[in-house]
Amino acid sequence: MKNWRWLVLLLFLIAMSALTPRFRAAGAETPRAVTITAKRFEFSPNQITLKRGETVKLQLKTGDVTHGFFMKALGIDSDITPGETTELTLTPQTAGKFTTICDHFCGAGHGNMKMTIVVE
């Protein structure tokens, strides 16, 4: 009699493991992707607008030299390497206008390499 209990338990566990990913996928939202390209001496786009509490995936790219992508108030500090895509997941909690800078020296115009992130 004890063997049938194990069989029922095993079948229950198999059924739950098969159904659980479906339940997770139904409630999970894919974050919006925003592509930002860095090149001497600008970010493109030079401004993005996000919603407070919205999770976004920033996809950072460059084709020339290594750049930085830094904004302390939003917790952003990343390298952008030529030929690679750097992905950052960001959920801003504070509304405002934030200036993101390149924090890797990339040439004579480096000091002007900035972009704006607006959080509404």
C-alpha positions as CSV (number, residue, x, y, z in Angstrom):
1,M,0.0,0.0,0.0
2,K,2.9,2.4,0.7
3,N,4.2,2.1,-2.9
4,W,1.1,3.8,-4.4
5,R,1.6,6.8,-2.2
6,W,5.1,7.3,-3.6
7,L,3.8,6.9,-7.1
8,V,1.1,9.5,-6.5
9,L,3.7,11.9,-4.9
10,L,6.0,11.4,-7.9
11,L,3.3,12.0,-10.4
12,F,2.2,15.2,-8.5
13,L,5.8,16.5,-8.5
14,I,6.3,15.8,-12.2
15,A,3.0,17.6,-13.0
16,M,3.9,20.6,-10.8
17,S,7.4,21.0,-12.3
18,A,5.9,20.9,-15.8
19,L,3.2,23.5,-15.0
20,T,5.3,25.9,-12.9
21,P,7.2,27.6,-15.7
22,R,3.9,28.4,-17.5
23,F,2.6,30.2,-14.4
24,R,5.8,32.2,-14.1
25,A,5.8,33.2,-17.7
26,A,2.3,34.4,-17.7
27,G,3.0,37.0,-14.9
28,A,6.5,38.0,-16.0
29,E,6.9,41.0,-18.2
30,T,9.8,41.4,-20.6
31,P,11.6,44.7,-19.9
32,R,11.6,47.3,-22.7
33,A,15.0,47.4,-24.5
34,V,16.7,50.7,-25.2
35,T,19.8,50.7,-27.5
36,I,22.4,53.4,-26.8
37,T,25.4,53.8,-29.2
38,A,28.6,55.5,-28.0
39,K,31.0,57.0,-30.4
40,R,33.6,59.8,-30.2
41,F,32.2,62.1,-28.7
42,E,28.5,61.5,-28.3
43,F,25.8,59.1,-27.2
44,S,23.0,58.3,-29.5
45,P,20.3,59.0,-28.7
46,N,21.5,61.9,-26.5
47,Q,18.3,61.7,-24.4
48,I,16.0,58.9,-23.3
49,T,12.8,59.1,-21.2
50,L,11.9,56.4,-18.7
51,K,9.0,56.0,-16.3
52,R,9.7,55.7,-12.6
53,G,9.4,52.1,-11.5
54,E,9.6,50.8,-15.1
55,T,12.2,48.1,-15.6
56,V,14.2,48.7,-18.8
57,K,17.2,46.9,-20.4
58,L,19.8,49.3,-21.7
59,Q,21.9,47.8,-24.5
60,L,25.1,49.7,-24.9
61,K,27.3,49.5,-28.0
62,T,30.3,51.1,-29.6
63,G,32.3,50.6,-32.8
64,D,35.3,52.8,-32.1
65,V,37.0,52.8,-28.7
66,T,36.1,51.8,-25.1
67,H,33.8,54.2,-23.5
68,G,32.3,54.5,-20.0
69,F,28.6,55.0,-19.1
70,F,28.3,56.5,-15.6
71,M,25.5,58.0,-13.5
72,K,25.9,57.7,-9.8
73,A,22.4,58.7,-8.8
74,L,20.9,55.8,-10.9
75,G,23.5,53.3,-9.9
76,I,25.0,53.1,-13.4
77,D,28.7,52.4,-13.9
78,S,29.6,50.3,-16.9
79,D,32.2,49.9,-19.7
80,I,31.2,49.9,-23.3
81,T,33.7,47.7,-25.3
82,P,34.0,47.8,-29.1
83,G,32.3,44.8,-30.8
84,E,30.3,43.8,-27.6
85,T,26.9,44.7,-26.3
86,T,26.8,45.6,-22.7
87,E,23.4,45.0,-21.1
88,L,22.2,46.8,-18.0
89,T,18.8,46.3,-16.3
90,L,17.6,49.5,-14.7
91,T,14.5,50.3,-12.6
92,P,14.7,54.0,-11.7
93,Q,12.9,54.9,-8.5
94,T,13.5,58.7,-8.5
95,A,12.0,61.1,-11.0
96,G,14.3,63.8,-12.4
97,K,16.7,64.7,-15.1
98,F,20.1,62.9,-14.9
99,T,23.3,63.5,-16.9
100,T,25.2,60.4,-17.9
101,I,28.8,60.8,-18.8
102,C,31.6,58.8,-20.5
103,D,34.1,58.2,-17.7
104,H,36.8,56.7,-19.9
105,F,39.1,59.1,-21.7
106,C,38.3,58.7,-25.3
107,G,40.0,61.7,-27.0
108,A,40.0,65.5,-27.2
109,G,36.2,65.8,-27.0
110,H,35.7,63.4,-24.1
111,G,34.6,66.1,-21.7
112,N,31.6,66.9,-23.8
113,M,30.4,63.3,-24.1
114,K,27.1,63.3,-22.1
115,M,23.5,62.2,-22.4
116,T,20.4,62.9,-20.5
117,I,18.1,60.3,-18.8
118,V,14.7,61.8,-17.9
119,V,12.7,59.8,-15.4
120,E,9.0,60.8,-15.2
